[in-house]
Amino acid sequence: LMSKKNGFVAIDENDWKNRLTPTHWRIVKLLEDGERHRRQDVFECLANDDSGLGALRTQICLLRPTLRAQGLDIICEISGYRIFYRIISLPSARVN
């Protein structure tokens, strides 16, 4: 379902778009480059503008089992006072 492309995750769009909710799809498309993205950028993937940051945490928690089944995960990184998210390959799923 996902493969490595230039060291980052390449999403098989035809397969994944049907498996994920629209919100989860937007989050995965944003994070698929493997780079860190600001929490605010990920938050903007939520469909409901009235959602709080708690809704973002909930959506990420709901998305993680699907990603983990494919050897991926979303991690949260804190740098100074900023929070970032990114998709990583789990150690057992790394391609050499």
PEKA-V610475 format. One record per residue. N is the residue number from 0. RES is the residue in one small letter. SS is DSSP state (2 for helix, 1 for strand, 0 for the rest). PSI is psi in whole degrees, 0 to 359 (999 if undefined). OMEGA is omega in degrees with one decimal (999 if undefined). Layout:
N	RES	SS	PSI	OMEGA
N	RES	SS	PSI	OMEGA
This chain:
0	l	0	323	176.8
1	m	1	149	178.4
2	s	1	170	177.8
3	k	1	137	176.9
4	k	1	114	-178.0
5	n	0	36	178.2
6	g	0	355	-179.4
7	f	1	175	-179.2
8	v	1	132	174.0
9	a	1	122	-176.2
10	i	1	130	171.2
11	d	0	94	-170.0
12	e	2	319	-177.7
13	n	2	321	-178.1
14	d	2	313	-172.9
15	w	2	326	-176.6
16	k	2	328	179.1
17	n	2	342	-177.2
18	r	2	338	-173.0
19	l	0	153	171.9
20	t	0	160	177.9
21	p	2	321	178.6
22	t	2	313	179.5
23	h	2	323	177.8
24	w	2	315	179.8
25	r	2	321	179.0
26	i	2	313	-179.1
27	v	2	317	-179.7
28	k	2	323	178.1
29	l	2	317	-172.0
30	l	2	354	-172.3
31	e	0	342	-179.6
32	d	0	353	178.5
33	g	0	359	179.3
34	e	0	163	175.4
35	r	0	136	176.8
36	h	1	138	-178.7
37	r	1	147	179.0
38	r	2	320	-179.8
39	q	2	322	178.6
40	d	2	319	178.1
41	v	2	320	178.7
42	f	2	324	-179.8
43	e	0	348	175.2
44	c	0	342	179.6
45	l	0	141	-175.9
46	a	0	328	-174.5
47	n	0	113	-178.6
48	d	0	341	-179.3
49	d	0	358	-177.8
50	s	0	147	174.9
51	g	0	178	180.0
52	l	2	336	174.9
53	g	2	325	177.9
54	a	2	325	176.9
55	l	2	313	177.9
56	r	2	318	179.1
57	t	2	314	-179.4
58	q	2	320	178.8
59	i	2	318	177.7
60	c	2	322	178.3
61	l	2	329	-179.2
62	l	2	329	-173.6
63	r	2	315	-179.6
64	p	2	322	178.4
65	t	2	316	179.5
66	l	2	317	-178.1
67	r	2	327	176.8
68	a	0	340	178.5
69	q	0	11	178.1
70	g	0	23	-178.8
71	l	1	166	174.3
72	d	1	162	172.7
73	i	1	129	177.4
74	i	1	156	177.5
75	c	1	130	178.3
76	e	1	138	178.8
77	i	1	128	178.9
78	s	1	109	-174.8
79	g	0	238	177.7
80	y	0	12	-177.8
81	r	1	148	178.9
82	i	1	134	-179.0
83	f	1	155	173.1
84	y	1	150	171.8
85	r	1	160	176.0
86	i	1	136	176.1
87	i	1	160	169.3
88	s	1	135	177.7
89	l	0	148	-175.1
90	p	2	320	-178.0
91	s	2	348	-176.9
92	a	2	5	-176.5
93	r	0	142	179.0
94	v	0	128	179.2
95	n	0	999	999
